[in-house]
Amino acid sequence: MTIQANELHIGKSITDSTWAHVSDRRISIGGKFHSNRRKTFEIPYLKASIGYFGLAQPNGTDFFSSWVPNAIRHGAGIKDLADFASFFEKRLNRDVSKAFLRKHPSGFHLCGFAADGFPEFYFIRNIESMDGAFYKGFRDSYYTTEDFRSRDAIRHNDGRARSMKDLKDCIFFYVNGDLRSFWQFWRGATDFINAVSGDPTFKNIKTVGERARWKLEAFASFYEKHSKSQVIGRPIDLIETKA
């Protein structure tokens, strides 16, 4: 199943922001280990990255580990993150087996910065809803929403409106994949790093990307040693993008 995790760290202002994008490499087919393949990729002509979870193959032969970089190359003339999201969704709906999609959850995290320097997060998926930590209802095509700038940045958790330009010194999280035990670990690991960051007996983890990668490496290590279904495994890939 994998883990796709994105942390948006906002500093002194909304344009003082950093995306940390981490994922594991384990590919499982039929519940069994198949191979290790990269799942997260930089989009070099945009301040952005994209990664997948769930379905690993667009058809019966290829893997998204090669399909995604090929799609990125074909979109090289795109200048805007929203346009790339639309382009990518169309290519998915052209190439991915509808029979596969009806049976499996499939999703992509696309994060980066718009031309004005504001962060954006696009969620491209065939998933209709969640049932606790599990995905429910699979369409035979993909659809896309922008979930930071158009949703989370402008609303408090209680639904009250706010200005995105007022955001500072905060973190937003976007995670998909095997979520059964993710948040219990991730919140605790985040608190641990924060607690020891001021302790001179520990080396400081300098960047937000290094922090995110360490957390996912520790999480994957636990799965490798203790999970009966080892659907998450190292190595861990990191892409860090600044405004």
C-alpha positions as CSV (number, residue, x, y, z in Angstrom):
1,M,0.0,0.0,0.0
2,T,2.9,2.4,0.9
3,I,2.9,5.7,2.7
4,Q,2.8,9.1,1.0
5,A,3.3,11.9,3.5
6,N,3.6,15.6,2.9
7,E,4.4,18.2,5.6
8,L,3.9,21.9,4.8
9,H,6.0,24.0,7.2
10,I,5.0,27.7,7.2
11,G,7.5,30.1,8.8
12,K,7.2,33.8,9.2
13,S,4.6,34.1,6.4
14,I,2.8,32.0,3.9
15,T,5.5,32.6,1.3
16,D,8.2,31.5,3.8
17,S,7.1,27.8,3.4
18,T,8.7,24.4,2.8
19,W,7.2,21.2,1.5
20,A,8.7,17.9,2.7
21,H,7.5,15.0,0.6
22,V,8.4,11.5,1.8
23,S,7.5,7.9,0.7
24,D,8.7,4.4,1.0
25,R,9.6,2.1,-1.9
26,R,8.0,-1.3,-1.1
27,I,5.7,-2.7,-3.8
28,S,3.3,-5.5,-2.8
29,I,1.2,-7.5,-5.2
30,G,-1.4,-9.8,-3.8
31,G,-0.3,-8.9,-0.3
32,K,3.2,-10.1,-0.9
33,F,6.5,-8.3,-1.5
34,H,7.2,-7.8,-5.2
35,S,10.0,-5.2,-5.5
36,N,11.3,-1.8,-4.3
37,R,10.5,1.0,-6.6
38,R,10.5,4.8,-6.3
39,K,7.1,6.4,-5.7
40,T,7.9,10.1,-5.4
41,F,9.3,12.3,-8.1
42,E,10.5,15.9,-8.6
43,I,8.9,18.0,-11.3
44,P,12.0,19.9,-12.3
45,Y,10.3,22.7,-14.3
46,L,8.0,23.5,-11.4
47,K,8.6,24.0,-7.7
48,A,6.7,20.7,-7.1
49,S,6.8,17.0,-6.5
50,I,4.3,14.1,-7.1
51,G,4.0,10.6,-5.6
52,Y,1.6,7.7,-5.7
53,F,0.0,5.2,-3.3
54,G,-2.3,2.2,-3.6
55,L,-2.3,0.8,-7.1
56,A,1.3,0.3,-8.4
57,Q,0.6,-0.5,-12.0
58,P,-1.4,1.5,-14.6
59,N,-2.0,-1.7,-16.5
60,G,-0.8,-5.4,-16.3
61,T,2.8,-4.8,-17.4
62,D,4.1,-1.3,-16.6
63,F,4.7,0.3,-13.2
64,F,4.0,3.9,-12.1
65,S,7.7,4.1,-11.1
66,S,8.4,4.4,-14.9
67,W,5.0,5.8,-16.0
68,V,5.1,8.9,-13.7
69,P,8.6,10.1,-14.9
70,N,7.5,9.7,-18.5
71,A,4.4,11.8,-17.8
72,I,6.5,14.5,-16.2
73,R,8.8,14.6,-19.2
74,H,5.8,15.0,-21.5
75,G,4.5,17.9,-19.5
76,A,7.8,19.9,-19.7
77,G,6.1,22.9,-21.3
78,I,3.6,23.4,-18.4
79,K,4.3,26.6,-16.3
80,D,1.5,26.3,-13.7
81,L,0.9,23.7,-11.0
82,A,-2.9,23.7,-11.6
83,D,-2.3,23.1,-15.3
84,F,0.0,20.2,-14.5
85,A,-2.6,18.7,-12.2
86,S,-5.2,18.8,-15.0
87,F,-2.7,17.4,-17.5
88,F,-1.7,14.6,-15.2
89,E,-5.3,13.6,-14.4
90,K,-6.1,13.4,-18.2
91,R,-3.1,11.1,-18.8
92,L,-4.1,8.9,-16.0
93,N,-7.6,8.6,-17.3
94,R,-6.2,7.8,-20.7
95,D,-3.7,5.1,-19.7
96,V,-4.8,3.4,-16.4
97,S,-7.0,0.3,-16.7
98,K,-10.5,1.0,-15.7
99,A,-10.8,-2.7,-14.6
100,F,-7.9,-2.1,-12.2
101,L,-9.4,1.1,-10.8
102,R,-12.7,-0.5,-10.0
103,K,-10.9,-2.9,-7.7
104,H,-8.1,-0.9,-6.1
105,P,-7.6,2.5,-4.4
106,S,-5.2,4.7,-6.4
107,G,-4.1,8.2,-5.5
108,F,-1.4,10.8,-6.1
109,H,-0.1,13.7,-4.0
110,L,1.0,16.7,-6.0
111,C,2.5,19.5,-3.9
112,G,4.4,22.7,-4.7
113,F,4.1,26.4,-5.1
114,A,2.1,28.5,-7.5
115,A,3.6,31.4,-9.5
116,D,2.7,33.8,-6.6
117,G,4.7,31.7,-4.2
118,F,1.7,30.3,-2.3
119,P,1.7,26.6,-1.5
120,E,-0.8,24.3,-3.2
121,F,-1.7,20.6,-2.7
122,Y,-3.6,18.6,-5.3
123,F,-5.1,15.2,-4.4
124,I,-5.7,13.1,-7.6
125,R,-7.5,9.8,-6.9
126,N,-10.3,7.4,-7.7
127,I,-11.3,7.0,-4.1
128,E,-14.8,8.2,-3.0
129,S,-14.5,8.1,0.8
130,M,-12.9,6.8,3.9
131,D,-14.2,4.2,6.4
132,G,-11.9,4.9,9.4
133,A,-8.4,4.2,8.2
134,F,-9.6,2.3,5.1
135,Y,-10.6,3.5,1.6
136,K,-14.2,2.9,0.4
137,G,-15.7,3.1,-3.1
138,F,-13.4,3.1,-6.1
139,R,-14.3,4.9,-9.3
140,D,-13.1,3.8,-12.7
141,S,-11.6,7.2,-13.3
142,Y,-9.6,9.9,-11.5
143,Y,-10.7,13.2,-10.2
144,T,-8.7,16.1,-8.5
145,T,-9.2,18.6,-5.7
146,E,-6.9,21.3,-4.5
147,D,-6.9,20.8,-0.7
148,F,-4.6,23.5,0.8
149,R,-5.1,26.8,-0.8
150,S,-8.8,26.3,-1.6
151,R,-9.7,24.5,1.6
152,D,-7.4,24.1,4.6
153,A,-5.6,27.4,4.4
154,I,-8.8,29.4,4.5
155,R,-10.8,27.5,7.2
156,H,-10.1,26.8,10.8
157,N,-10.8,23.2,12.0
158,D,-14.1,24.4,13.3
159,G,-15.1,25.9,9.9
160,R,-14.5,29.5,10.6
161,A,-13.0,31.5,7.8
162,R,-9.5,32.9,8.0
163,S,-7.1,34.7,5.7
164,M,-4.3,32.5,4.2
165,K,-2.0,35.5,4.5
166,D,-2.3,35.3,8.3
167,L,-0.8,31.8,8.5
168,K,2.6,31.6,10.2
169,D,4.6,29.2,12.4
170,C,2.4,26.2,11.7
171,I,2.4,22.8,9.9
172,F,-0.1,21.1,7.7
173,F,-0.1,17.3,7.1
174,Y,-1.3,15.3,4.1
175,V,-1.0,11.5,4.3
176,N,-2.3,8.5,2.5
177,G,-1.6,4.8,2.2
178,D,-1.6,2.3,5.1
179,L,-3.1,4.6,7.8
180,R,-4.0,1.9,10.5
181,S,-1.3,3.0,12.9
182,F,0.2,6.0,11.2
183,W,-1.1,8.9,13.2
184,Q,-0.4,7.3,16.6
185,F,3.2,7.0,15.6
186,W,3.6,10.2,13.6
187,R,2.3,12.5,16.2
188,G,4.4,10.9,18.9
189,A,7.6,11.0,16.7
190,T,6.9,14.6,15.9
191,D,6.6,15.5,19.6
192,F,9.8,13.5,20.3
193,I,11.9,15.4,17.7
194,N,10.5,18.7,19.0
195,A,11.4,17.7,22.6
196,V,15.0,16.7,21.9
197,S,15.7,19.5,19.4
198,G,16.8,21.8,22.2
199,D,18.9,19.1,24.0
200,P,22.6,19.8,23.4
201,T,23.4,16.1,23.8
202,F,21.6,15.4,20.5
203,K,22.6,16.5,17.0
204,N,20.1,18.9,15.7
205,I,18.0,17.6,12.7
206,K,18.4,20.7,10.6
207,T,15.8,20.6,7.9
208,V,12.1,19.8,7.8
209,G,12.8,17.2,5.2
210,E,15.3,15.4,7.3
211,R,12.8,15.3,10.2
212,A,10.1,13.8,7.9
213,R,12.4,11.3,6.4
214,W,13.6,10.1,9.9
215,K,10.0,9.6,11.0
216,L,9.1,7.5,8.0
217,E,12.3,5.5,8.3
218,A,11.5,4.7,11.9
219,F,7.9,3.8,10.9
220,A,9.0,1.6,8.1
221,S,11.5,-0.1,10.3
222,F,8.7,-1.1,12.8
223,Y,6.6,-2.5,9.9
224,E,9.6,-4.5,8.6
225,K,10.2,-6.1,12.0
226,H,6.7,-6.5,13.4
227,S,3.9,-6.3,10.8
228,K,2.5,-9.6,9.4
229,S,1.8,-7.8,6.2
230,Q,4.9,-5.8,5.3
231,V,3.4,-3.3,3.0
232,I,5.8,-0.5,4.0
233,G,9.5,-0.7,3.7
234,R,12.8,1.2,3.3
235,P,14.6,2.9,1.6
236,I,12.8,6.2,2.1
237,D,12.7,8.9,-0.6
238,L,12.6,12.6,0.3
239,I,11.9,15.7,-1.9
240,E,12.1,19.1,-0.1
241,T,10.8,22.1,-2.0
242,K,11.0,25.7,-0.8
243,A,8.9,28.7,-1.9
